[in-house]
Amino acid sequence: MTGDERRRGADDEPGPEPASDGLLDDLPETGRGTGAASAPESGRPSGRQRANPFHASPGGRRGGPRASADTPNVIPFRGHEEDRGREEDRDQAADRDRDQDRDGAREQSGPDASAATAPELPGDRDASGGPEAQAGTGGHRAAESARGHTPPADQQPSAPAERGGERESPAGAGAFESALANAAAQSPRARSRQAPAPMAPQYPPPSRSAAPEPAEPGGSAPAGGAAAGSPPVPEAPAGHGGAATGPPTPSEDDEPVNAHAAASFPEQPDDRADRPGEPSGARAQRPAPEQPPAAPAHEPAYEPARTEPDAHAYSDAEREAVYRAIRERRDVRMGFRTDPVPDEVLRRVLDAGHRAPSVGYSQPWDFIVVQDEDVRARVQKLVHAQRDAYARALPGARARAFSGLKVEAILDTPVNVVVTVDPTRGGRHTLGRHSQPQTAAYSTALAVENMWLAARAEGLGVGWVSFFEERDLAASLDLPPHLEVVAYMCIGYVDDFPPEPELALGGWAKGRPLHWAVHRENYGHRGLPGEAATSLLEETIAAIGPLNQRALKDAEERQAAMTKPPGSLGVLEEVSIRMSGLVGECPPPVPEPAAVAIFAGDHGVHAQGVTSWPQEVTTQMVHNFLDGGAVVNAFAEQAGAEVTIVDVGVAGDLPTVPGLLPRKVAPGTADFTRGPAMSRTQASYAVEAGIEVARDLVSAGNRCLITGDMGIANTTPSSALISVFTGADPADVTGRGTGADDAELEHKIDVVRRGLAANETDPSDPVGVLAAVGGLEHAALSGFILGAAAMRVPVVLDGVIAGAAALASAAIEPLSLNACFAGHRSTEPGHAAVLSHIGLRPLVDLEMRLGEGSGALLALPLLQGSVRALRNVATFDSAGVSERG
Ligand SMILES: Cc1cc2nc3c(=O)[nH]c(=O)nc-3n(C[C@H](O)[C@H](O)[C@H](O)COP(=O)(O)O)c2cc1C
């Protein structure tokens, strides 16, 4: 068995999995769920010990902090007012570029954007017979317009009058904003209330056609390949070894211990005469830079020499060596050899660290070389204690995956190096550190990276360990109190270097493609150099493709061949088949780990008395989620799912704590009976926030996303959204929410009608609709769904709030429905209207109406079970079972 094979998780290979009795096997009870670490035995939330806000007496319509006509509706998440003018100028220029580049962008951004997911071929969408084909024109037009045209300014909806001076900022939203505004450009001014045609996910399709294979979701660069945008380099030799130009150091068994060395590193690498790696005297052979002709006598005697811009670049081979070391540097924790690291090699590595850039040239690091086994054993004890504490806090599926991961190689390696920072080095006036004290630690991290790269070139594996309380480790190493530990590095020769990060090979996390991280001129204006810039929404829509037809067919055949009567798993068979088509393989991996994202926001329409719950309950419930005391926490623990809360628009202040993502676009929406709930920019930001949360959770290794929501009064905007997107009358899609009586329900219906009358809403302009009558959590949830679909990851929808958001996502890109699974049916009438409109069958129907993600979490084991059956159940052939005659 090779090192690579050892590292590959069992899940990589389709086929039977080890038998498991359940998601929570082998875990201590306290170790499950986000709040589990702090949850006391009694199940009551710990920490602040808040009372359950739902037990509080409603107390009428208490005026808690909320967005109102006189509350400035700020965008704390992105941008500053004072930057707007500058950004506007920049964006106008960018808009001009964009108009010129747009056609090219569709061509060019495609391959790169779609590197993350399935390539889309012309005609795929129509040929697929998928939701788009069935969805009528509204959604199709919206998706097309989001890709294509810039609307005339006068066709863009104006900002709400109540925004406290905020204006539409093309700068903030960039290409995203203008792309979304396109729907408005194409839509009739007068809102058509005709019901758009119902839509449905693509499976089962009316007719199937060949579809392209989806690319690896996440679209990371091929293993070991040069990152996009890196200069052309000669092809690297196969394998991880080779290309060693330095003399091998013989080991005891006469095998070169530095078999993985990429290039020799000179002991004194400051021979300026020759380029590193170049034979001595080569400089003389290099062609001299072209010199300008001698100046005539009447001109100034001196003219600076003109040289090619890259005259100082290394040779191709040298550059390849540099990029190779960067590409092939790995954090290594397994497969270390016992061979000692020769002193001169260790000195070269330390020298590389010492040459790192540092703030004010303060060189704030020190390196403590630790070889003593007792010291290392002491450190390892600290690390194991931290490892155990971390494992106890993990949700079930994560904890199982973590149990197979190695996080240190302290005693497996012959030498450890502790890298410390002295934050005071250089005295009071260290240049640059006066304004950014953290730059001392940054500098030290650069020293670590230099050492890591040098070690890779020497053929040495390095594992960075951070599982310790920094002060405990400092005490254990007897460090002077003014020094802090930045890194603990385990160093030694290895059998093999993993071709990709071990955490990626083990399925713990996925790499983010480069193009996710590159913005042009301002944040959110995306595109690699040399490509036309695009928006996150455009990029996301472009990556959403049809179901994979081959995988669908394989899954159908496998279902028919499984040792059970055909069709006996009912709806679960369809679910597993669609899962195969979505992921692009049969059988697909079990959709775990799963993560629920609870998007929280407040609503200006609360002022209309649509609920008797005070608005501050939204903030209080976020605390409750964080403390692990809500229903969603209990159900997440049961299902082994992670809970993340996203503040996309909560009126109250929230703490900065793990588990809460601060993405507040505004502290609540405005009252939509008096104008738009939010500006188009705000709605766009919220959609983007949802896409980014989906990306982050999938990059973190989740294979299933679950929608959650929290926002007092949010069934009212849900009804308005559903009315717009389905064409239903408000009376048919407005429900009792958190418990309205008959009179309150009548009032609520009237509020929805007034909201629709006060705003122009056109279903073919989905972001415009979200801005007019939606909530920030609705907008973010629609982005979350689009993000999941773009990465070909299933998203389990909760109740009516998620349903309303799914209508918006489907109107933006109908194929996004392929990724959606309806977790349950809520008792809210609007939810039934959603499900019939989008053609999704709920997996659970228990008369629930809580929200938070509770219904979807109950359905998660059904989704997982459908896939597990497809993977694990024997076929008639393999089990030697006779089929029905
Ligand atoms: C600051 C920092 C701390 C890290 N701490 C640990 C650790 O405690 N245990 C571990 O196994 N890996 C640790 N790593 C390694 C990362 O998991 C690793 O860099 C990442 O998975 C990417 O893999 P690669 O370095 O092979 O590209 C750490 C890395 C960094 C930069």
The ligand as an ORCA input file, in Angstrom:
! r2SCAN-3c Opt
* xyz 0 1
  C      -1.150     28.650     11.674
  C      -1.265     27.200     11.335
  C      -1.541     26.290     12.329
  C      -1.669     24.934     12.026
  N      -1.909     24.031     13.034
  C      -1.995     22.717     12.751
  C      -2.174     21.750     13.773
  O      -2.242     22.045     14.946
  N      -2.242     20.454     13.436
  C      -2.175     20.068     12.135
  O      -2.285     18.865     11.881
  N      -1.985     20.957     11.135
  C      -1.881     22.259     11.415
  N      -1.665     23.162     10.408
  C      -1.519     22.685      9.026
  C      -2.733     22.948      8.191
  O      -3.748     22.029      8.509
  C      -2.333     22.820      6.726
  O      -1.447     23.844      6.440
  C      -3.511     22.915      5.784
  O      -4.332     21.809      5.953
  C      -3.083     22.996      4.331
  O      -2.289     21.912      3.989
  P      -0.865     22.089      3.369
  O      -0.052     22.887      4.362
  O      -0.320     20.710      3.164
  O      -1.024     22.847      2.091
  C      -1.507     24.499     10.698
  C      -1.207     25.431      9.700
  C      -1.068     26.768     10.009
  C      -0.716     27.748      8.918
*
